[in-house]
Amino acid sequence: MSTTQSYIQENKQRFLDELFDILRIASISADPAYKQEVLDCADAVAKHLKAAGADNVEICETKGNPIVFGEKLIGENLPTVLVYGHYDVQPADPLELWTSDPFEPVVKKTDLHPDGAIFARGSADDKGQFFMHVKAFEAMMKTNSLPCNVKFIIEGEEEVGSASLADFLEENKEKLSCDVILISDTHIYSNEQPTVTTGLRGLSYVEVEVEGPNRDLHSGLYGGAVPNPINVLSKMIGELIDEKGHITIDGFYDNVVVVSDEDRKEMNKLKDDPEAYKKSIGLNDIQGEEGYTTLERASIRPTLDANGIWGGYTGEGAKTVIPSKAFAKISMRLVPNQTPEEITEKFTKCFEKIAPKSVKVKVTPHHGGMPYVLESNTKEFLAAKKAMEKAFGKEVLPYRSGGSIPITSLFEKVLGAKSVLMGFGLDTDAIHSPNEHYGLYNYYKGIESIPYFFEFYAQGN
């Protein structure tokens, strides 16, 4: 393995240059105008997999964007690691807030990244992170040190819900059969305190509509005598959470798994700095469910948040109307034993129940995903922990993330394998936002850690 690590050190600049080539491709899956760029990126990923030493590399057509597959099978009796990532990216808007071209990557130094960070759309989510696996695989191939079979699926629809992935998995179960799935699409707690993500929250996402009068009304002639859908909707949303941060939907917490005091104590070993947390997002104070720390609120507890609200006149100047309708998008993050179907149904019943008789309401479910937990005593977790400790030279702790990656539960259901979420970004990397970036330190630590994971996983810890 020392030879593999030497190869990585000797090729760091090339690994960076090749990542830059991938980052220059504007593979925005949400905008059909970038369809050709999406196809170009899939082609580039396939070429890099072939160059790294993968066999049977193919660009698999789907109903949506293609999935890139490749593999290296070296022994029937060896374990198989399936590496998952995505080459599609979020739109770069608003462009005027970027300090450099989002699709012309540059390295800039920051307070958190004194060695420099790669500024570009997709640098951390997820091109920089999946490309670590390609380069780590190349290093193992070039030094004849690959200890496991490996398969790759790099998709192009993650940022729009992975609509084609479920069918692809079902249709290719044998082709994708594996013992573990390795994913780098999450972050560590900090460079000083590296972590392996052991939990993700699920998601229930809905859109609500409140309808009042049959047309927009003059607020002078009708104000005070008729229901205003914006006012009604705002009040209804406010009723969904009480003054203690508790969600008021009937039965919302019925199936919530209560995390043990021992596990809570373990997760709170991470150094929580409330002042730094507030400063990083420009707040004077924080809030949330009573009885839980900030770390716990953002990981092991369910939530409800309005993501957008609109209605009436929002253009320049004034237009004094009582709108006919008002709308909002609402997301609920879920924890183990909650399902999106259950929570969406309970939300709908509650929303209809608290609506005044003067309005009509409608709830439209959008999408959802199941929570995911990887126990910290499994061989998968322990291999990741030991690998990162070897590369970082520091203790690695388990970490529950508040985000959602619905494909983890899908992988387990279809392929019967657990996913290891061995991400290397930071939560300050501005993914989905202007000036997304990924630390050079993190990029290279990822490439260094991955071969160790293969080594320790093959050994069975």
Disulfide bonds with the S-S distance in Angstrom:
none
